[in-house]
Amino acid sequence: MARLMGIPRPTRIVRALPLLRKHSGSAPEDKAGRAVHRNDWVRSGPATAVRSGLQRVLMTPVLRSQVTVHVHNAEVLDRLGGAAVLVANHSSHLDAPVLLEALGPRRRRRIAIAAAADYFFDVWWRAAPSGLVIGTFPLERRGTAGASASSQLLADGWSLVMFPEGGRSYTGEMRPFKKGAAYLALEAGVPVVPIALRGTYDAMPPKRNWPVKGRPPIHVTFGEPLHGREGERAGDFTPRIEEAVAKLLANS
């Protein structure tokens, strides 16, 4: 899976893909002056079709050979009727591919996953494959850069997967949520779906580059959608989202 869980440095194969470099977009700078390689092209019709195929023939077989994924209550997504912000705890590079696997081919077709602009989008050869295979888009962790792009994705009917802790937990314990996901949901008028990922930390903690042996179990539990209340601000909505994810974790 070309180390989906932690994209590696360039290989001869990646260097042989000049078209990806050519079309990976311009590289504007973030607030710290780092280059951010946009990859809007990965949400085009042809790229979406390629991604669906890659996930079926590459991601799913590799994941199923390494871990055992149990999915709970995913049917809540079928009642949404539109875009949503999917919010989950984060403790492993396994989290994004496992969540995509739990969604299944139909539900994940119009899913965009927020990824740290300063890590996944600092060079084209990380931005292009992560976007093409798992549908990532750049989100600045240290400011509001990327909020307009996120809002546009929601307006275009794409659901967003966000990890509001701002990075992986290095202990496996859930950290306090940042307000970005709540803000975007309130601004766009879309629901938030809380999701608990149980077992990804044990299967592949942050310092590992591949899952442990034995196909460890992972549980993905979807909660009931949360809606912003009239006049509610992100600072008030965020604790409700965090509490919902914590409850799902405790009961999964």
Disulfide bonds with the S-S distance in Angstrom:
none
